[in-house]
Every structure is written in structure tokens, then in C-alpha cells.
Amino acid sequence: MTETFRAMMIVDHDGKPKAEFRDLTQADLPDHDVLVEVAYSTVNFKDGLAISGKGRIARRLPMVAGIDLAGTVVESRSPDWAAGDKVIVNGWGLSETEWGGYSRFQRLKPQWLTRLPADFTMEQAMAVGTAGYTAALCVLALEDWGTIRPGEGEVLVTGAAGGVGSTAVALLSAGGYRVTAATGRPETHDYLAGLGASGFVDRAALAEKGGALQKERWAGAVDSVGSTTLANVLAQTAYGGAVAACGLAGGMDLPATVMPHILRSVALLGVDSVMAPQTRRDRAWDVLARRLDKAHLASIARTEPLSALPQLAQDIVAGRIRGRVVIDISA
């Protein structure tokens, strides 16, 4: 097929990665077993870093960006998938080592595909996207650890107005937990209260260096910020509590001590969404289907055209985006 279609690509420009739109044909795509026509993708913090040039995400060039996609199988050499199947893909190295979702068509390995849950349209699934799916993994990690209980203690969510945070607030609240949201934007309080947050913390208070052990407050926490924020959250977590960490929007360092861990039995639970096994992915999507109110999802997300990606990338890195942004690949 020689018909061209537009894709957002990261290319080499004088030895540095640069994002630009390029026209491709199906012959340009990788030789993987399943061809998918992509309907929607989304914008995550990692996507923003890749497109804005503020982070080196692509490990080989040229690279089609976009770590998420939702679409329909067009052709398949795999017995597991057939033309017409509705699928989603989150992670698996898309936009890093494998061509990603900002393209009308993409060829993918069959093991990367997840069947679109019956509870979601493709647009809704991308409103969830990697951010929401990661939030679900974090909630499951805390629940599996067993130290958070509905109606008992406070569960903190940092970066609460972002994609991971918004979904975590909604999922935890729907599970019966008392949720406190950390955000630096007071104008988002009504939005977060609508998702179920019952209290608020100024993110600036968590971003300042604090003591190794601080007043115990949190039964558990979901952290997408890292750095000093995560160190303070650990220092404030109550005896036997746990923190599920999944991001580094505030930095990849962790200026902390072992004191919370060895004196209060606080657990730091690392959560990876990129290479998570299919069983864990299925559990996460099940939690999302059962707990995520579609009205909440609609309030979290908005849909923008593919052409808006350059500005959206700048906005998400600068912290100017609330909730989730879905990308309509055809627009």
C-alpha cells in the first residue's frame, strides 16, 4: 500500500533528537505480525519529554513517538488476533525502542496487544492511557501490600491534578479510601474534590527538604513526582504503611534515609507499567472498569488533534495540563 499518512517522528538533527511530522507508507513500518489502524493515542509526561526535546526518550532514531495507542487490527499473521479486533497498547518500549502510536498505522508484536475492554470505547481507553493504567497498578500494589483499608487513615496522592494522580484519586475514592491530594494549583481543588479528594496539601510543602522522620500521617501514598517529594512522603508515612512510586516529574534522585523503612517498617513499592506482565495489566484494566466512573473520566480528559502535539508536549512538561489529553490520530 503506497498511500501516505502522517506520523510524529523523532529524528536526528545535527546529532540531537528533534520531533517533526513526516509522511509514511505501510512499507516504512516495522516488520511485526499485526498491522493496526490507530484511532487514538494520548499525551503522557514521557511523550512530552520526547517531543519537546527536554528528555532523550528515543533510544534509536528515527522513531515514531507515542507510548499509547488504541485501534483496530487490519492484518495479522498471529493466530491470537484477527482483522476487526479492537486493541490497546500501553508501554512495551513504544517510542523508546519500538515505533509508537502517533501514526495512523502501526505494525506491532502480538504479545504487546491487550483486547479493548468491553466497558470502554477506544477514546475512553486512551483517556485512561498509560497514566490511568499506571495509577491502577499503583492502587493494586497498595491493596496487595495490605496496609490501606477503606475508611481507615489517609491515602496521599502526589501530582494529583496530573494524569496518574487524577485517576488514582478517582480509583481510591471509589474504593472507599479517604484521599488527600497534593497539588500546587488551588484552582484544581474543585476538580479533584469532584473526583473524590477529601483533603489537600500544597505540593510546595512536600518539595522542601524535611527531616528523616516526620509526623506520621499517611496510611499509604501514590507518588508520581519522586525526588524530595517522595523523600518527604516516606518520612510522613505511618508505621507499616507503603508508598507506590511510579514517576519522576520532580527528578530521578531520592534524597532520603533508611529511617522510615527500618524504624517504621515503611515500604517503598516500585511500579513499572512498561514491561508489566499481561496478568497484571488485565487486573489493572479490571479495576479501571469496575471503579472508574465514566462521568469522572469525561471530566479528566479532553480530545485534541494530532497537529496539536508540539504545543501539548510543551504544556505537559511545564505542568500546565490538568488530567488527560487524548489524541485523535485522524485529525
Contacts in CASP RR format, 6 or more apart in sequence:
PFRMAT RR
TARGET T0000
AUTHOR 0000-0000-0000
METHOD contacts of the structure
MODEL  1
MTETFRAMMIVDHDGKPKAEFRDLTQADLPDHDVLVEVAYSTVNFKDGLA
ISGKGRIARRLPMVAGIDLAGTVVESRSPDWAAGDKVIVNGWGLSETEWG
GYSRFQRLKPQWLTRLPADFTMEQAMAVGTAGYTAALCVLALEDWGTIRP
GEGEVLVTGAAGGVGSTAVALLSAGGYRVTAATGRPETHDYLAGLGASGF
VDRAALAEKGGALQKERWAGAVDSVGSTTLANVLAQTAYGGAVAACGLAG
GMDLPATVMPHILRSVALLGVDSVMAPQTRRDRAWDVLARRLDKAHLASI
ARTEPLSALPQLAQDIVAGRIRGRVVIDISA
1 25 0 8 1.000
1 26 0 8 1.000
1 27 0 8 1.000
2 25 0 8 1.000
2 27 0 8 1.000
3 25 0 8 1.000
3 26 0 8 1.000
4 23 0 8 1.000
4 24 0 8 1.000
4 25 0 8 1.000
5 23 0 8 1.000
5 24 0 8 1.000
5 25 0 8 1.000
5 103 0 8 1.000
5 104 0 8 1.000
5 105 0 8 1.000
6 21 0 8 1.000
6 22 0 8 1.000
6 23 0 8 1.000
6 24 0 8 1.000
6 103 0 8 1.000
6 104 0 8 1.000
6 306 0 8 1.000
7 21 0 8 1.000
7 22 0 8 1.000
7 23 0 8 1.000
7 24 0 8 1.000
7 64 0 8 1.000
7 102 0 8 1.000
7 103 0 8 1.000
7 104 0 8 1.000
8 19 0 8 1.000
8 20 0 8 1.000
8 21 0 8 1.000
8 51 0 8 1.000
8 64 0 8 1.000
8 65 0 8 1.000
8 66 0 8 1.000
8 102 0 8 1.000
8 103 0 8 1.000
8 306 0 8 1.000
8 309 0 8 1.000
9 19 0 8 1.000
9 20 0 8 1.000
9 21 0 8 1.000
9 22 0 8 1.000
9 62 0 8 1.000
9 63 0 8 1.000
9 64 0 8 1.000
9 65 0 8 1.000
10 17 0 8 1.000
10 18 0 8 1.000
10 19 0 8 1.000
10 50 0 8 1.000
10 51 0 8 1.000
10 57 0 8 1.000
10 58 0 8 1.000
10 61 0 8 1.000
10 62 0 8 1.000
10 63 0 8 1.000
10 64 0 8 1.000
10 65 0 8 1.000
10 95 0 8 1.000
11 17 0 8 1.000
11 18 0 8 1.000
11 19 0 8 1.000
11 20 0 8 1.000
11 22 0 8 1.000
11 61 0 8 1.000
11 62 0 8 1.000
11 63 0 8 1.000
12 18 0 8 1.000
12 61 0 8 1.000
12 62 0 8 1.000
17 50 0 8 1.000
17 53 0 8 1.000
17 56 0 8 1.000
17 58 0 8 1.000
17 61 0 8 1.000
18 53 0 8 1.000
19 50 0 8 1.000
19 51 0 8 1.000
19 52 0 8 1.000
19 53 0 8 1.000
19 65 0 8 1.000
19 309 0 8 1.000
19 310 0 8 1.000
19 313 0 8 1.000
21 307 0 8 1.000
22 62 0 8 1.000
24 64 0 8 1.000
24 103 0 8 1.000
24 105 0 8 1.000
26 35 0 8 1.000
26 105 0 8 1.000
26 107 0 8 1.000
29 35 0 8 1.000
29 99 0 8 1.000
29 103 0 8 1.000
29 105 0 8 1.000
29 106 0 8 1.000
29 107 0 8 1.000
30 98 0 8 1.000
30 99 0 8 1.000
30 107 0 8 1.000
31 107 0 8 1.000
32 107 0 8 1.000
32 108 0 8 1.000
32 109 0 8 1.000
33 76 0 8 1.000
33 77 0 8 1.000
33 78 0 8 1.000
33 107 0 8 1.000
33 108 0 8 1.000
33 109 0 8 1.000
33 110 0 8 1.000
34 73 0 8 1.000
34 75 0 8 1.000
34 76 0 8 1.000
34 77 0 8 1.000
34 78 0 8 1.000
34 81 0 8 1.000
34 107 0 8 1.000
34 108 0 8 1.000
34 109 0 8 1.000
34 110 0 8 1.000
34 113 0 8 1.000
35 73 0 8 1.000
35 74 0 8 1.000
35 75 0 8 1.000
35 76 0 8 1.000
35 105 0 8 1.000
35 106 0 8 1.000
35 107 0 8 1.000
36 69 0 8 1.000
36 71 0 8 1.000
36 72 0 8 1.000
36 73 0 8 1.000
36 74 0 8 1.000
36 87 0 8 1.000
36 89 0 8 1.000
36 105 0 8 1.000
36 106 0 8 1.000
36 107 0 8 1.000
36 108 0 8 1.000
36 113 0 8 1.000
37 71 0 8 1.000
37 72 0 8 1.000
37 74 0 8 1.000
37 104 0 8 1.000
37 105 0 8 1.000
38 69 0 8 1.000
38 70 0 8 1.000
38 71 0 8 1.000
38 101 0 8 1.000
38 103 0 8 1.000
38 104 0 8 1.000
38 105 0 8 1.000
38 106 0 8 1.000
38 329 0 8 1.000
39 70 0 8 1.000
39 71 0 8 1.000
39 72 0 8 1.000
39 122 0 8 1.000
39 123 0 8 1.000
39 328 0 8 1.000
39 329 0 8 1.000
39 330 0 8 1.000
40 69 0 8 1.000
40 70 0 8 1.000
40 71 0 8 1.000
40 122 0 8 1.000
40 123 0 8 1.000
40 125 0 8 1.000
40 126 0 8 1.000
40 303 0 8 1.000
40 326 0 8 1.000
40 327 0 8 1.000
40 328 0 8 1.000
40 329 0 8 1.000
41 66 0 8 1.000
41 68 0 8 1.000
41 69 0 8 1.000
41 70 0 8 1.000
41 101 0 8 1.000
41 102 0 8 1.000
41 126 0 8 1.000
41 326 0 8 1.000
41 327 0 8 1.000
41 329 0 8 1.000
42 68 0 8 1.000
42 126 0 8 1.000
42 127 0 8 1.000
42 129 0 8 1.000
42 130 0 8 1.000
42 131 0 8 1.000
42 324 0 8 1.000
42 325 0 8 1.000
42 326 0 8 1.000
42 327 0 8 1.000
43 304 0 8 1.000
43 309 0 8 1.000
43 312 0 8 1.000
43 313 0 8 1.000
43 316 0 8 1.000
43 321 0 8 1.000
43 324 0 8 1.000
43 325 0 8 1.000
43 327 0 8 1.000
44 66 0 8 1.000
44 67 0 8 1.000
44 68 0 8 1.000
44 129 0 8 1.000
44 130 0 8 1.000
44 131 0 8 1.000
44 163 0 8 1.000
44 316 0 8 1.000
45 131 0 8 1.000
45 247 0 8 1.000
45 249 0 8 1.000
45 316 0 8 1.000
45 317 0 8 1.000
46 57 0 8 1.000
46 67 0 8 1.000
46 95 0 8 1.000
47 65 0 8 1.000
47 66 0 8 1.000
47 67 0 8 1.000
47 95 0 8 1.000
47 313 0 8 1.000
47 316 0 8 1.000
48 54 0 8 1.000
48 312 0 8 1.000
48 313 0 8 1.000
48 314 0 8 1.000
48 316 0 8 1.000
48 317 0 8 1.000
49 55 0 8 1.000
49 57 0 8 1.000
49 313 0 8 1.000
49 317 0 8 1.000
50 57 0 8 1.000
50 58 0 8 1.000
50 65 0 8 1.000
50 66 0 8 1.000
50 95 0 8 1.000
50 313 0 8 1.000
51 65 0 8 1.000
51 309 0 8 1.000
51 310 0 8 1.000
51 313 0 8 1.000
52 310 0 8 1.000
52 313 0 8 1.000
52 314 0 8 1.000
52 317 0 8 1.000
54 317 0 8 1.000
57 65 0 8 1.000
57 95 0 8 1.000
57 96 0 8 1.000
58 65 0 8 1.000
58 95 0 8 1.000
58 96 0 8 1.000
59 96 0 8 1.000
59 97 0 8 1.000
60 97 0 8 1.000
63 95 0 8 1.000
63 96 0 8 1.000
63 99 0 8 1.000
63 100 0 8 1.000
64 95 0 8 1.000
64 99 0 8 1.000
64 100 0 8 1.000
64 101 0 8 1.000
64 102 0 8 1.000
64 103 0 8 1.000
64 106 0 8 1.000
65 95 0 8 1.000
65 100 0 8 1.000
65 101 0 8 1.000
65 102 0 8 1.000
66 94 0 8 1.000
66 95 0 8 1.000
66 100 0 8 1.000
66 101 0 8 1.000
66 102 0 8 1.000
67 90 0 8 1.000
67 91 0 8 1.000
67 93 0 8 1.000
67 94 0 8 1.000
67 95 0 8 1.000
67 96 0 8 1.000
67 100 0 8 1.000
67 101 0 8 1.000
67 130 0 8 1.000
67 274 0 8 1.000
68 88 0 8 1.000
68 89 0 8 1.000
68 90 0 8 1.000
68 91 0 8 1.000
68 94 0 8 1.000
68 101 0 8 1.000
68 126 0 8 1.000
68 129 0 8 1.000
68 130 0 8 1.000
69 88 0 8 1.000
69 89 0 8 1.000
69 94 0 8 1.000
69 100 0 8 1.000
69 101 0 8 1.000
69 106 0 8 1.000
69 126 0 8 1.000
70 86 0 8 1.000
70 87 0 8 1.000
70 88 0 8 1.000
70 89 0 8 1.000
70 116 0 8 1.000
70 122 0 8 1.000
70 123 0 8 1.000
70 125 0 8 1.000
70 126 0 8 1.000
71 86 0 8 1.000
71 87 0 8 1.000
71 88 0 8 1.000
71 116 0 8 1.000
71 122 0 8 1.000
72 84 0 8 1.000
72 85 0 8 1.000
72 86 0 8 1.000
72 87 0 8 1.000
73 81 0 8 1.000
73 82 0 8 1.000
73 83 0 8 1.000
73 84 0 8 1.000
73 85 0 8 1.000
73 86 0 8 1.000
73 87 0 8 1.000
74 83 0 8 1.000
74 84 0 8 1.000
74 105 0 8 1.000
75 83 0 8 1.000
76 82 0 8 1.000
76 83 0 8 1.000
76 85 0 8 1.000
76 110 0 8 1.000
78 110 0 8 1.000
80 110 0 8 1.000
80 113 0 8 1.000
81 87 0 8 1.000
81 110 0 8 1.000
81 113 0 8 1.000
85 113 0 8 1.000
85 115 0 8 1.000
86 115 0 8 1.000
86 116 0 8 1.000
86 122 0 8 1.000
87 113 0 8 1.000
87 114 0 8 1.000
87 115 0 8 1.000
87 116 0 8 1.000
88 113 0 8 1.000
88 114 0 8 1.000
88 115 0 8 1.000
88 116 0 8 1.000
88 122 0 8 1.000
88 125 0 8 1.000
88 126 0 8 1.000
88 129 0 8 1.000
89 101 0 8 1.000
89 108 0 8 1.000
89 112 0 8 1.000
89 113 0 8 1.000
89 114 0 8 1.000
90 114 0 8 1.000
90 129 0 8 1.000
90 130 0 8 1.000
90 133 0 8 1.000
90 273 0 8 1.000
90 281 0 8 1.000
91 112 0 8 1.000
91 130 0 8 1.000
91 273 0 8 1.000
91 274 0 8 1.000
91 275 0 8 1.000
92 98 0 8 1.000
92 109 0 8 1.000
92 112 0 8 1.000
92 274 0 8 1.000
92 275 0 8 1.000
93 274 0 8 1.000
93 275 0 8 1.000
94 100 0 8 1.000
94 101 0 8 1.000
94 112 0 8 1.000
95 101 0 8 1.000
95 102 0 8 1.000
98 108 0 8 1.000
99 106 0 8 1.000
99 107 0 8 1.000
100 106 0 8 1.000
101 329 0 8 1.000
102 306 0 8 1.000
102 309 0 8 1.000
102 327 0 8 1.000
102 329 0 8 1.000
103 329 0 8 1.000
104 329 0 8 1.000
104 330 0 8 1.000
111 278 0 8 1.000
114 278 0 8 1.000
114 281 0 8 1.000
114 282 0 8 1.000
114 285 0 8 1.000
116 122 0 8 1.000
116 125 0 8 1.000
117 125 0 8 1.000
117 285 0 8 1.000
117 286 0 8 1.000
117 288 0 8 1.000
117 289 0 8 1.000
119 289 0 8 1.000
120 128 0 8 1.000
120 288 0 8 1.000
120 289 0 8 1.000
123 303 0 8 1.000
123 326 0 8 1.000
124 294 0 8 1.000
124 297 0 8 1.000
126 326 0 8 1.000
126 327 0 8 1.000
127 297 0 8 1.000
127 298 0 8 1.000
127 300 0 8 1.000
127 301 0 8 1.000
127 324 0 8 1.000
127 326 0 8 1.000
128 167 0 8 1.000
128 288 0 8 1.000
128 292 0 8 1.000
128 297 0 8 1.000
128 324 0 8 1.000
129 324 0 8 1.000
130 273 0 8 1.000
131 162 0 8 1.000
131 163 0 8 1.000
131 164 0 8 1.000
131 165 0 8 1.000
131 167 0 8 1.000
131 324 0 8 1.000
132 163 0 8 1.000
132 164 0 8 1.000
132 167 0 8 1.000
132 168 0 8 1.000
132 288 0 8 1.000
132 324 0 8 1.000
133 273 0 8 1.000
133 281 0 8 1.000
133 284 0 8 1.000
133 285 0 8 1.000
133 288 0 8 1.000
134 164 0 8 1.000
134 224 0 8 1.000
134 246 0 8 1.000
134 271 0 8 1.000
134 273 0 8 1.000
135 163 0 8 1.000
135 164 0 8 1.000
135 165 0 8 1.000
135 166 0 8 1.000
135 167 0 8 1.000
135 168 0 8 1.000
135 171 0 8 1.000
135 222 0 8 1.000
135 246 0 8 1.000
136 167 0 8 1.000
136 171 0 8 1.000
136 283 0 8 1.000
136 284 0 8 1.000
136 285 0 8 1.000
136 287 0 8 1.000
136 288 0 8 1.000
137 244 0 8 1.000
137 246 0 8 1.000
137 271 0 8 1.000
137 273 0 8 1.000
137 276 0 8 1.000
137 280 0 8 1.000
137 284 0 8 1.000
138 164 0 8 1.000
138 168 0 8 1.000
138 222 0 8 1.000
138 244 0 8 1.000
138 246 0 8 1.000
138 269 0 8 1.000
138 271 0 8 1.000
139 168 0 8 1.000
139 171 0 8 1.000
139 172 0 8 1.000
139 222 0 8 1.000
139 244 0 8 1.000
139 287 0 8 1.000
140 280 0 8 1.000
140 283 0 8 1.000
140 284 0 8 1.000
140 287 0 8 1.000
141 242 0 8 1.000
141 244 0 8 1.000
141 269 0 8 1.000
141 270 0 8 1.000
141 271 0 8 1.000
142 148 0 8 1.000
142 155 0 8 1.000
142 220 0 8 1.000
142 222 0 8 1.000
142 242 0 8 1.000
142 244 0 8 1.000
142 269 0 8 1.000
145 241 0 8 1.000
145 242 0 8 1.000
145 267 0 8 1.000
145 269 0 8 1.000
146 242 0 8 1.000
147 219 0 8 1.000
147 220 0 8 1.000
147 240 0 8 1.000
147 241 0 8 1.000
147 242 0 8 1.000
147 267 0 8 1.000
148 155 0 8 1.000
148 177 0 8 1.000
148 219 0 8 1.000
148 220 0 8 1.000
148 241 0 8 1.000
148 242 0 8 1.000
149 219 0 8 1.000
150 175 0 8 1.000
150 176 0 8 1.000
150 177 0 8 1.000
151 176 0 8 1.000
151 177 0 8 1.000
151 178 0 8 1.000
152 219 0 8 1.000
153 178 0 8 1.000
153 218 0 8 1.000
153 219 0 8 1.000
153 238 0 8 1.000
154 178 0 8 1.000
154 179 0 8 1.000
154 180 0 8 1.000
154 217 0 8 1.000
154 218 0 8 1.000
154 219 0 8 1.000
154 220 0 8 1.000
155 172 0 8 1.000
155 177 0 8 1.000
155 178 0 8 1.000
155 179 0 8 1.000
155 180 0 8 1.000
155 218 0 8 1.000
155 219 0 8 1.000
155 220 0 8 1.000
155 221 0 8 1.000
155 222 0 8 1.000
156 179 0 8 1.000
156 180 0 8 1.000
156 181 0 8 1.000
156 182 0 8 1.000
156 201 0 8 1.000
156 217 0 8 1.000
156 218 0 8 1.000
156 220 0 8 1.000
156 221 0 8 1.000
156 222 0 8 1.000
156 223 0 8 1.000
156 233 0 8 1.000
156 236 0 8 1.000
157 165 0 8 1.000
157 168 0 8 1.000
157 169 0 8 1.000
157 172 0 8 1.000
157 179 0 8 1.000
157 180 0 8 1.000
157 181 0 8 1.000
157 182 0 8 1.000
157 197 0 8 1.000
157 221 0 8 1.000
157 222 0 8 1.000
158 165 0 8 1.000
158 182 0 8 1.000
158 203 0 8 1.000
158 206 0 8 1.000
158 221 0 8 1.000
158 222 0 8 1.000
158 223 0 8 1.000
158 224 0 8 1.000
158 225 0 8 1.000
158 226 0 8 1.000
158 229 0 8 1.000
158 230 0 8 1.000
158 233 0 8 1.000
159 165 0 8 1.000
159 181 0 8 1.000
159 182 0 8 1.000
159 183 0 8 1.000
159 203 0 8 1.000
159 224 0 8 1.000
159 225 0 8 1.000
159 249 0 8 1.000
160 166 0 8 1.000
160 168 0 8 1.000
160 169 0 8 1.000
160 181 0 8 1.000
160 182 0 8 1.000
160 183 0 8 1.000
160 188 0 8 1.000
160 192 0 8 1.000
160 197 0 8 1.000
161 181 0 8 1.000
161 183 0 8 1.000
161 184 0 8 1.000
161 185 0 8 1.000
161 188 0 8 1.000
161 191 0 8 1.000
161 192 0 8 1.000
161 322 0 8 1.000
161 323 0 8 1.000
162 224 0 8 1.000
162 321 0 8 1.000
162 322 0 8 1.000
162 323 0 8 1.000
162 324 0 8 1.000
163 300 0 8 1.000
163 323 0 8 1.000
163 324 0 8 1.000
164 222 0 8 1.000
164 224 0 8 1.000
164 246 0 8 1.000
164 247 0 8 1.000
165 181 0 8 1.000
165 222 0 8 1.000
165 224 0 8 1.000
166 192 0 8 1.000
166 195 0 8 1.000
166 300 0 8 1.000
166 322 0 8 1.000
166 323 0 8 1.000
166 324 0 8 1.000
167 288 0 8 1.000
167 292 0 8 1.000
167 300 0 8 1.000
167 324 0 8 1.000
168 222 0 8 1.000
169 179 0 8 1.000
169 181 0 8 1.000
169 192 0 8 1.000
169 195 0 8 1.000
169 196 0 8 1.000
169 197 0 8 1.000
170 195 0 8 1.000
170 196 0 8 1.000
170 291 0 8 1.000
170 292 0 8 1.000
170 293 0 8 1.000
170 296 0 8 1.000
170 297 0 8 1.000
170 300 0 8 1.000
171 287 0 8 1.000
171 288 0 8 1.000
171 291 0 8 1.000
171 292 0 8 1.000
172 179 0 8 1.000
172 222 0 8 1.000
173 179 0 8 1.000
173 195 0 8 1.000
173 196 0 8 1.000
173 197 0 8 1.000
173 198 0 8 1.000
174 291 0 8 1.000
174 292 0 8 1.000
174 293 0 8 1.000
175 291 0 8 1.000
178 198 0 8 1.000
179 196 0 8 1.000
179 197 0 8 1.000
179 198 0 8 1.000
179 199 0 8 1.000
180 197 0 8 1.000
180 198 0 8 1.000
180 199 0 8 1.000
180 200 0 8 1.000
180 201 0 8 1.000
180 218 0 8 1.000
181 189 0 8 1.000
181 192 0 8 1.000
181 197 0 8 1.000
181 199 0 8 1.000
181 200 0 8 1.000
181 201 0 8 1.000
182 200 0 8 1.000
182 201 0 8 1.000
182 202 0 8 1.000
182 203 0 8 1.000
182 206 0 8 1.000
182 229 0 8 1.000
183 189 0 8 1.000
183 192 0 8 1.000
183 200 0 8 1.000
183 201 0 8 1.000
183 202 0 8 1.000
183 203 0 8 1.000
184 202 0 8 1.000
184 203 0 8 1.000
184 204 0 8 1.000
185 322 0 8 1.000
188 322 0 8 1.000
189 197 0 8 1.000
189 200 0 8 1.000
191 299 0 8 1.000
191 322 0 8 1.000
192 200 0 8 1.000
194 296 0 8 1.000
194 299 0 8 1.000
195 296 0 8 1.000
195 299 0 8 1.000
195 300 0 8 1.000
203 225 0 8 1.000
203 229 0 8 1.000
206 225 0 8 1.000
206 228 0 8 1.000
206 229 0 8 1.000
206 232 0 8 1.000
206 233 0 8 1.000
207 228 0 8 1.000
207 229 0 8 1.000
207 232 0 8 1.000
208 228 0 8 1.000
208 232 0 8 1.000
209 228 0 8 1.000
209 255 0 8 1.000
210 228 0 8 1.000
210 231 0 8 1.000
210 232 0 8 1.000
210 235 0 8 1.000
211 232 0 8 1.000
211 235 0 8 1.000
212 235 0 8 1.000
212 256 0 8 1.000
212 257 0 8 1.000
212 259 0 8 1.000
212 260 0 8 1.000
213 235 0 8 1.000
213 259 0 8 1.000
213 260 0 8 1.000
213 263 0 8 1.000
213 264 0 8 1.000
214 232 0 8 1.000
214 235 0 8 1.000
214 236 0 8 1.000
215 236 0 8 1.000
216 236 0 8 1.000
216 237 0 8 1.000
216 238 0 8 1.000
216 239 0 8 1.000
216 264 0 8 1.000
217 236 0 8 1.000
217 237 0 8 1.000
217 238 0 8 1.000
218 233 0 8 1.000
218 236 0 8 1.000
218 237 0 8 1.000
218 238 0 8 1.000
218 241 0 8 1.000
218 243 0 8 1.000
219 237 0 8 1.000
219 238 0 8 1.000
219 241 0 8 1.000
220 237 0 8 1.000
220 238 0 8 1.000
220 241 0 8 1.000
220 242 0 8 1.000
220 243 0 8 1.000
220 244 0 8 1.000
221 233 0 8 1.000
221 237 0 8 1.000
221 242 0 8 1.000
221 243 0 8 1.000
221 244 0 8 1.000
222 243 0 8 1.000
222 244 0 8 1.000
222 246 0 8 1.000
223 229 0 8 1.000
223 230 0 8 1.000
223 233 0 8 1.000
223 243 0 8 1.000
223 244 0 8 1.000
223 245 0 8 1.000
223 246 0 8 1.000
223 247 0 8 1.000
224 245 0 8 1.000
224 246 0 8 1.000
224 247 0 8 1.000
224 249 0 8 1.000
225 247 0 8 1.000
225 248 0 8 1.000
225 249 0 8 1.000
225 250 0 8 1.000
225 251 0 8 1.000
226 245 0 8 1.000
226 247 0 8 1.000
226 248 0 8 1.000
226 249 0 8 1.000
226 250 0 8 1.000
226 251 0 8 1.000
226 252 0 8 1.000
226 254 0 8 1.000
227 248 0 8 1.000
227 250 0 8 1.000
227 251 0 8 1.000
227 252 0 8 1.000
227 253 0 8 1.000
227 254 0 8 1.000
227 255 0 8 1.000
228 255 0 8 1.000
229 250 0 8 1.000
230 243 0 8 1.000
230 245 0 8 1.000
230 254 0 8 1.000
230 256 0 8 1.000
231 254 0 8 1.000
231 255 0 8 1.000
231 256 0 8 1.000
233 243 0 8 1.000
234 243 0 8 1.000
234 256 0 8 1.000
234 260 0 8 1.000
234 261 0 8 1.000
234 266 0 8 1.000
234 268 0 8 1.000
235 256 0 8 1.000
235 259 0 8 1.000
235 260 0 8 1.000
237 243 0 8 1.000
237 260 0 8 1.000
237 264 0 8 1.000
237 266 0 8 1.000
238 264 0 8 1.000
239 264 0 8 1.000
239 265 0 8 1.000
239 266 0 8 1.000
240 264 0 8 1.000
240 265 0 8 1.000
240 266 0 8 1.000
240 267 0 8 1.000
241 264 0 8 1.000
241 265 0 8 1.000
241 266 0 8 1.000
241 267 0 8 1.000
242 266 0 8 1.000
242 267 0 8 1.000
242 268 0 8 1.000
242 269 0 8 1.000
243 266 0 8 1.000
243 267 0 8 1.000
243 268 0 8 1.000
243 269 0 8 1.000
244 269 0 8 1.000
244 270 0 8 1.000
244 271 0 8 1.000
245 268 0 8 1.000
245 269 0 8 1.000
245 270 0 8 1.000
245 271 0 8 1.000
246 270 0 8 1.000
246 271 0 8 1.000
246 272 0 8 1.000
246 273 0 8 1.000
260 266 0 8 1.000
261 267 0 8 1.000
261 268 0 8 1.000
276 284 0 8 1.000
300 323 0 8 1.000
300 324 0 8 1.000
301 323 0 8 1.000
301 324 0 8 1.000
301 325 0 8 1.000
301 326 0 8 1.000
302 324 0 8 1.000
302 325 0 8 1.000
302 326 0 8 1.000
303 325 0 8 1.000
303 326 0 8 1.000
303 327 0 8 1.000
303 328 0 8 1.000
304 312 0 8 1.000
304 325 0 8 1.000
304 326 0 8 1.000
304 327 0 8 1.000
304 328 0 8 1.000
305 327 0 8 1.000
305 328 0 8 1.000
305 331 0 8 1.000
306 327 0 8 1.000
306 328 0 8 1.000
306 329 0 8 1.000
306 330 0 8 1.000
306 331 0 8 1.000
307 331 0 8 1.000
308 327 0 8 1.000
309 327 0 8 1.000
312 321 0 8 1.000
312 325 0 8 1.000
312 327 0 8 1.000
315 321 0 8 1.000
316 325 0 8 1.000
END
